[in-house]
Amino acid sequence: MRALYLSANLANAWVLLAVLAGSFVMQFALAEPPCPLCVMQRIAMMMAVLGPCQTLVAAEREGLTPRTIGLGAGIAVLASLLGAAISIRQILLHILPGDPGFGGAAMGYHLYTWAAIAFTCNIAAAGAQLVGLRWFAGAPAAPAPGARTTMAALAVVLVANILSVIAEAGWAWKLPDNPTGYLLFG
């Protein structure tokens, strides 16, 4: 049961990291810089990845305790609620008929709609972890495969987002509302 639980946490973290990587592909391959709401969704998604990562790293040190599982799931839920609120705000901004939305679409939906779906699924996954707390807790400490690699990938995504925002905003303190390029380079 312990291996299944840790694998689910690892998969959860990598799915969220894949969504973040997809947003980078849209940003650079399709030349669509993120708007301020998109950047806030990315920040919330990186915070949501911290939940499963915290559980994976803490499982190595102290095992799967109710505290470890609850803390990781709590971080994921709070960050996902924040991200879902931001995503829903952006969806509501573009809900009028005839509004093309912001940016291009991936598989028929804009990235902010995909973000809302990802945040909702992450809340459901964290809830399932909390429901199964009694079955998963109590396992002895052992290395969680992929925990350090996942944390390193999160660090890379974090640094890439910081550099991306600096490039987009230039040396200004405010991101452009409807970005069309990178102020640092132009």
Backbone bond lengths (Angstrom), bond angles and torsions (degrees), N, CA, C in turn:
res aa  C-N    CA-C-N  psi(-1)  N-CA   C-N-CA  omega(-1)  CA-C   N-CA-C  phi
1 M - - - 1.440 - - 1.529 111.19 -
2 R 1.344 115.24 -36.97 1.463 120.10 -178.95 1.524 110.84 -62.45
3 A 1.326 116.57 -44.55 1.467 120.51 -179.24 1.526 110.71 -63.52
4 L 1.324 116.81 -39.26 1.460 120.79 177.71 1.525 110.77 -63.23
5 Y 1.319 115.80 -43.91 1.461 119.92 -179.62 1.526 111.46 -63.38
6 L 1.322 117.09 -46.31 1.467 120.21 179.73 1.533 111.07 -66.08
7 S 1.321 117.04 -36.83 1.468 119.93 176.73 1.526 111.09 -64.94
8 A 1.320 116.97 -37.71 1.468 120.30 177.62 1.520 110.76 -65.54
9 N 1.328 117.35 -40.56 1.464 120.45 176.84 1.515 110.96 -64.71
10 L 1.311 116.00 -41.70 1.463 120.43 179.31 1.534 110.12 -63.57
11 A 1.321 117.05 -44.60 1.463 120.86 178.73 1.528 110.93 -63.84
12 N 1.322 116.81 -40.40 1.467 121.30 178.21 1.524 110.71 -59.03
13 A 1.321 116.53 -47.86 1.467 120.45 -179.89 1.528 110.96 -62.48
14 W 1.325 117.41 -42.47 1.470 120.16 -177.22 1.521 112.18 -71.97
15 V 1.317 118.59 -30.84 1.468 120.05 175.32 1.522 109.75 -64.83
16 L 1.331 116.77 -44.61 1.466 119.75 178.47 1.524 111.03 -65.17
17 L 1.326 117.22 -38.90 1.467 119.96 176.50 1.524 110.82 -65.56
18 A 1.331 117.60 -34.79 1.470 120.69 177.14 1.527 111.20 -66.94
19 V 1.336 117.38 -37.27 1.462 120.35 176.11 1.529 109.61 -63.45
20 L 1.331 116.58 -42.49 1.467 120.26 177.06 1.527 111.15 -63.44
21 A 1.321 117.02 -40.88 1.468 120.45 177.59 1.526 110.34 -64.01
22 G 1.323 117.12 -38.23 1.458 120.89 176.78 1.515 112.11 -62.52
23 S 1.314 116.62 -35.42 1.466 119.00 177.77 1.524 110.61 -68.35
24 F 1.335 116.94 -32.99 1.464 119.77 175.48 1.528 111.15 -68.63
25 V 1.316 117.28 -38.09 1.462 120.40 177.20 1.523 109.41 -61.54
26 M 1.336 116.53 -45.89 1.466 119.71 178.25 1.533 110.57 -62.31
27 Q 1.333 116.02 -38.22 1.462 119.72 -177.59 1.518 112.17 -67.05
28 F 1.312 117.50 -46.97 1.460 119.93 -173.20 1.525 113.53 -94.88
29 A 1.306 119.08 -39.80 1.462 120.72 -178.65 1.527 111.70 -73.65
30 L 1.320 117.10 -34.52 1.460 120.68 -178.40 1.527 112.32 -105.84
31 A 1.323 116.84 6.89 1.477 123.01 178.00 1.525 111.89 53.58
32 E 1.333 116.24 52.02 1.456 121.94 178.27 1.525 109.47 -122.20
33 P 1.338 117.83 88.58 1.456 119.57 178.42 1.534 110.76 -63.62
34 P 1.325 117.61 146.54 1.460 120.11 -177.43 1.531 112.12 -75.78
35 C 1.326 115.40 146.15 1.459 121.30 175.26 1.530 108.23 -80.45
36 P 1.321 118.54 172.19 1.472 119.85 179.66 1.532 113.38 -58.06
37 L 1.342 118.12 -38.68 1.463 119.36 177.69 1.526 111.31 -65.81
38 C 1.326 116.91 -36.30 1.468 120.84 177.67 1.528 110.30 -64.15
39 V 1.315 116.75 -41.52 1.463 120.75 178.91 1.527 109.90 -63.75
40 M 1.332 117.20 -41.28 1.468 119.61 178.24 1.532 111.11 -65.10
41 Q 1.340 117.32 -35.37 1.467 119.93 176.19 1.522 110.78 -65.64
42 R 1.329 116.64 -38.78 1.466 120.00 177.75 1.523 110.41 -63.30
43 I 1.320 116.69 -41.79 1.470 120.19 178.82 1.524 109.93 -62.51
44 A 1.328 117.29 -45.25 1.465 120.90 178.61 1.528 110.78 -62.66
45 M 1.339 117.31 -37.09 1.462 119.72 179.70 1.530 110.87 -68.53
46 M 1.332 116.74 -38.81 1.470 118.92 176.25 1.529 110.25 -64.70
47 M 1.341 116.85 -37.67 1.462 119.96 176.27 1.527 110.34 -65.69
48 A 1.338 117.22 -36.84 1.467 120.74 178.53 1.525 111.27 -65.88
49 V 1.330 117.52 -33.09 1.467 121.21 177.12 1.529 110.37 -66.53
50 L 1.331 116.40 -27.94 1.467 119.50 179.29 1.526 112.59 -60.93
51 G 1.339 117.69 -29.92 1.464 120.79 -179.82 1.519 112.59 -59.60
52 P 1.344 118.20 -60.63 1.466 118.05 178.31 1.523 113.00 -63.84
53 C 1.338 116.86 -33.64 1.473 119.08 178.75 1.519 110.98 -64.64
54 Q 1.332 116.41 -40.57 1.467 120.04 177.93 1.518 110.32 -61.25
55 T 1.316 116.75 -41.63 1.463 120.71 179.29 1.521 110.82 -64.49
56 L 1.324 117.29 -43.37 1.469 120.64 -179.28 1.525 111.55 -63.83
57 V 1.322 116.82 -44.38 1.466 120.37 -177.97 1.529 110.40 -70.73
58 A 1.340 117.08 -42.68 1.466 120.10 -179.99 1.525 111.63 -67.30
59 A 1.332 117.95 -29.73 1.463 120.67 178.77 1.520 111.17 -63.75
60 E 1.343 116.77 -30.46 1.468 119.97 176.74 1.523 111.36 -67.30
61 R 1.338 115.95 -39.44 1.460 120.08 -174.60 1.514 112.95 -82.02
62 E 1.338 117.10 -49.02 1.452 119.66 -170.48 1.519 113.89 -120.11
63 G 1.312 117.86 0.94 1.454 120.62 -177.09 1.514 110.58 83.25
64 L 1.311 115.90 -179.03 1.461 120.51 179.82 1.522 109.05 -88.88
65 T 1.303 115.74 92.10 1.454 121.46 177.25 1.527 108.50 -98.89
66 P 1.328 117.34 161.78 1.466 118.50 175.18 1.533 111.86 -56.78
67 R 1.321 117.33 -34.72 1.459 121.35 178.90 1.534 110.76 -64.47
68 T 1.332 116.40 -45.74 1.462 121.45 -179.99 1.529 111.19 -60.39
69 I 1.319 115.51 -48.75 1.461 120.41 -178.80 1.524 110.76 -66.52
70 G 1.330 116.87 -45.07 1.460 120.79 -179.29 1.515 113.05 -63.60
71 L 1.334 117.04 -40.04 1.460 120.55 179.58 1.529 111.19 -66.43
72 G 1.322 116.54 -45.82 1.469 120.05 178.72 1.523 112.01 -62.33
73 A 1.328 116.51 -44.77 1.466 120.31 179.63 1.527 110.64 -67.18
74 G 1.326 117.01 -37.20 1.467 120.82 178.79 1.518 112.06 -64.43
75 I 1.318 116.79 -43.31 1.465 120.52 177.33 1.527 109.84 -61.33
76 A 1.329 116.07 -44.52 1.473 120.52 -179.32 1.525 111.24 -63.09
77 V 1.331 117.75 -42.59 1.461 121.05 -178.69 1.525 110.81 -66.55
78 L 1.328 117.55 -48.14 1.468 120.06 -178.11 1.529 111.55 -62.39
79 A 1.323 116.66 -45.39 1.466 119.79 179.31 1.527 110.67 -65.52
80 S 1.319 117.18 -38.73 1.464 120.26 -179.77 1.522 112.01 -70.49
81 L 1.328 117.94 -34.42 1.461 119.88 174.95 1.523 110.73 -63.83
82 L 1.323 116.72 -42.63 1.457 120.89 176.24 1.528 110.42 -60.97
83 G 1.326 116.16 -49.34 1.464 120.48 -179.91 1.521 112.68 -62.65
84 A 1.330 116.98 -39.97 1.461 120.19 178.70 1.528 110.68 -64.46
85 A 1.319 117.06 -40.17 1.466 120.01 178.24 1.527 111.04 -62.12
86 I 1.325 116.90 -42.39 1.467 120.74 178.94 1.532 110.08 -66.57
87 S 1.321 116.95 -43.52 1.476 120.84 179.45 1.516 111.46 -62.75
88 I 1.314 116.75 -44.68 1.464 120.57 -179.64 1.527 109.84 -65.14
89 R 1.322 117.26 -37.15 1.473 120.44 175.63 1.527 110.11 -58.11
90 Q 1.327 116.58 -44.60 1.462 119.63 -179.14 1.526 111.13 -70.20
91 I 1.307 117.86 -37.38 1.470 120.50 176.00 1.530 109.63 -60.27
92 L 1.324 116.85 -43.93 1.463 120.69 -178.63 1.527 112.19 -67.55
93 L 1.322 117.48 -27.29 1.462 120.20 176.18 1.530 111.99 -66.78
94 H 1.329 116.15 -26.56 1.471 120.61 -174.66 1.525 112.77 -117.85
95 I 1.318 117.17 27.22 1.463 119.84 -174.34 1.529 113.37 -89.56
96 L 1.311 117.83 -12.67 1.463 120.08 -178.04 1.529 111.13 -66.02
97 P 1.327 117.46 144.90 1.473 119.99 177.41 1.530 110.62 -60.40
98 G 1.295 115.86 136.61 1.458 121.18 179.64 1.521 113.87 89.45
99 D 1.329 117.84 -11.36 1.466 120.50 177.56 1.524 108.05 -76.82
100 P 1.337 117.77 122.65 1.466 119.13 -177.02 1.523 113.61 -74.86
101 G 1.331 118.11 -9.22 1.452 120.81 -176.81 1.514 110.81 82.61
102 F 1.311 116.27 178.55 1.462 120.74 -179.87 1.516 108.67 -103.46
103 G 1.311 116.67 126.60 1.459 121.08 177.58 1.516 112.44 77.17
104 G 1.301 113.80 178.76 1.455 120.10 -179.51 1.522 111.51 -80.90
105 A 1.296 115.55 171.81 1.455 121.69 -179.67 1.525 109.88 -107.42
106 A 1.308 115.18 149.02 1.464 122.78 174.55 1.522 107.19 -119.45
107 M 1.319 116.88 118.11 1.468 122.79 -177.70 1.522 111.67 54.15
108 G 1.331 115.87 38.65 1.453 120.82 173.88 1.516 115.94 90.75
109 Y 1.320 118.07 -10.88 1.463 120.87 -179.52 1.525 109.80 -123.03
110 H 1.341 115.24 148.99 1.452 120.25 174.78 1.521 109.22 -74.19
111 L 1.331 116.18 160.53 1.461 120.20 -176.92 1.525 112.47 -60.24
112 Y 1.317 118.05 -34.31 1.462 119.37 179.96 1.524 111.50 -68.21
113 T 1.334 117.46 -29.00 1.463 119.91 174.86 1.528 109.88 -71.97
114 W 1.329 116.71 -41.99 1.466 119.83 175.79 1.527 110.58 -62.07
115 A 1.327 116.68 -37.07 1.469 119.75 178.45 1.523 110.32 -63.70
116 A 1.328 117.67 -43.08 1.466 120.59 178.03 1.523 110.84 -60.26
117 I 1.328 116.69 -40.63 1.470 120.74 177.74 1.529 110.11 -64.86
118 A 1.331 117.59 -44.47 1.466 121.27 -179.77 1.529 111.23 -63.54
119 F 1.328 116.87 -42.13 1.466 119.52 179.30 1.522 111.09 -65.25
120 T 1.329 117.10 -40.02 1.465 120.80 178.60 1.524 110.74 -64.12
121 C 1.314 116.93 -43.79 1.472 120.62 177.84 1.525 111.26 -64.32
122 N 1.323 116.79 -36.59 1.462 120.19 179.00 1.526 110.91 -66.90
123 I 1.335 117.38 -38.24 1.470 120.26 176.23 1.529 109.51 -63.79
124 A 1.323 117.30 -41.86 1.470 120.90 178.69 1.530 110.86 -64.13
125 A 1.325 117.36 -40.88 1.471 120.39 179.04 1.524 111.17 -64.65
126 A 1.329 116.97 -42.25 1.465 119.88 178.27 1.520 110.81 -65.81
127 G 1.330 116.62 -37.45 1.460 119.67 176.43 1.515 112.12 -63.37
128 A 1.329 116.22 -40.47 1.474 120.35 177.38 1.530 110.61 -63.58
129 Q 1.319 116.35 -37.45 1.463 119.59 177.15 1.524 110.76 -63.33
130 L 1.312 116.26 -40.56 1.463 119.70 -179.71 1.523 111.48 -70.58
131 V 1.334 117.32 -35.51 1.464 120.35 177.33 1.532 109.81 -65.04
132 G 1.321 117.09 -39.32 1.463 121.41 -179.39 1.510 114.47 -87.95
133 L 1.317 117.38 15.76 1.467 121.92 -175.50 1.526 113.31 -53.09
134 R 1.304 117.54 -41.61 1.469 120.37 -177.35 1.527 112.24 -66.90
135 W 1.339 117.54 -30.22 1.457 120.31 -178.54 1.522 111.97 -80.51
136 F 1.322 116.41 -31.02 1.460 120.15 -174.81 1.516 113.37 -90.92
137 A 1.322 118.00 -30.54 1.462 121.22 -174.27 1.529 110.47 -72.76
138 G 1.320 115.30 155.94 1.444 121.61 175.52 1.510 114.93 96.28
139 A 1.305 117.83 -2.58 1.457 120.29 179.20 1.526 109.41 -74.05
140 P 1.327 117.63 144.94 1.460 119.79 -179.46 1.527 112.07 -68.79
141 A 1.322 114.74 159.50 1.469 120.48 179.25 1.520 109.93 -69.70
142 A 1.297 115.43 137.13 1.465 122.93 176.46 1.522 107.02 -162.27
143 P 1.319 116.51 156.05 1.468 117.69 -179.71 1.523 112.03 -60.08
144 A 1.322 115.00 134.68 1.459 120.60 175.48 1.521 107.27 -91.04
145 P 1.328 118.13 117.84 1.461 119.53 -177.60 1.522 111.43 -61.88
146 G 1.311 115.93 129.43 1.442 121.01 176.54 1.513 115.69 88.20
147 A 1.329 119.22 -1.59 1.463 121.16 -176.78 1.523 111.08 -63.25
148 R 1.303 116.84 -46.78 1.472 119.92 -177.77 1.536 111.70 -69.79
149 T 1.312 116.80 -37.22 1.462 120.52 177.05 1.524 110.67 -64.20
150 T 1.323 116.30 -40.64 1.456 120.83 178.83 1.523 110.74 -64.90
151 M 1.327 116.96 -42.74 1.472 120.17 177.97 1.530 110.54 -63.96
152 A 1.329 117.16 -38.97 1.464 120.38 177.73 1.529 110.89 -65.03
153 A 1.330 117.21 -40.77 1.470 120.70 177.68 1.525 110.54 -64.27
154 L 1.332 117.31 -39.54 1.460 120.53 176.97 1.530 110.65 -63.53
155 A 1.323 117.07 -39.93 1.468 120.58 177.86 1.524 111.29 -63.44
156 V 1.332 116.99 -40.64 1.467 120.78 178.06 1.524 110.37 -63.56
157 V 1.338 117.00 -44.62 1.463 120.80 179.46 1.534 110.12 -64.13
158 L 1.311 117.80 -38.91 1.457 121.58 178.69 1.527 111.50 -62.10
159 V 1.325 116.15 -48.89 1.468 120.20 179.01 1.530 110.65 -63.87
160 A 1.326 117.39 -41.12 1.466 120.64 178.89 1.524 110.97 -62.00
161 N 1.326 117.59 -39.84 1.460 120.40 177.96 1.518 111.68 -66.50
162 I 1.307 117.71 -40.81 1.465 120.75 178.22 1.523 109.91 -61.72
163 L 1.326 116.95 -47.08 1.465 120.38 179.33 1.527 111.77 -64.26
164 S 1.317 116.51 -37.74 1.458 121.38 178.93 1.530 111.38 -63.49
165 V 1.321 116.57 -43.57 1.463 120.49 -179.91 1.521 110.51 -67.95
166 I 1.321 117.31 -39.68 1.466 120.22 176.94 1.525 110.01 -62.51
167 A 1.314 117.30 -42.99 1.473 120.47 178.67 1.521 111.30 -64.14
168 E 1.322 116.43 -38.64 1.462 120.17 -177.49 1.531 111.93 -72.78
169 A 1.332 117.42 -42.02 1.466 120.79 -175.27 1.518 112.37 -88.47
170 G 1.319 116.65 -13.62 1.458 118.35 -174.11 1.520 108.32 67.67
171 W 1.313 116.60 -139.63 1.465 119.48 179.91 1.521 110.72 -99.27
172 A 1.333 117.75 13.60 1.463 121.89 176.96 1.528 109.26 -79.21
173 W 1.317 115.86 161.35 1.458 120.72 179.36 1.524 111.93 -93.34
174 K 1.317 116.77 -0.62 1.457 120.22 -175.55 1.525 109.21 -131.38
175 L 1.321 115.69 134.57 1.456 120.27 174.64 1.529 109.29 -75.21
176 P 1.328 117.54 145.38 1.465 119.20 175.43 1.530 110.69 -64.35
177 D 1.336 116.74 141.78 1.469 120.95 -179.00 1.520 112.61 -62.94
178 N 1.314 116.92 -39.50 1.453 121.56 179.98 1.534 107.64 -128.96
179 P 1.332 116.90 78.82 1.453 120.05 -173.10 1.525 112.83 -67.05
180 T 1.314 115.30 141.77 1.459 120.89 177.64 1.520 111.83 -123.31
181 G 1.311 117.19 -8.17 1.457 121.47 -179.07 1.510 110.51 -167.35
182 Y 1.319 114.65 -162.34 1.457 121.74 -177.08 1.517 109.30 -114.52
183 L 1.339 116.17 113.40 1.462 120.92 -175.57 1.528 112.85 -67.12
184 L 1.318 117.58 -25.66 1.456 120.50 -179.73 1.537 111.06 -65.59
185 F 1.317 116.44 -31.70 1.466 120.98 -176.06 1.522 113.17 -102.00
186 G 1.309 118.13 -7.23 1.452 118.06 -173.65 1.442 114.38 -131.20
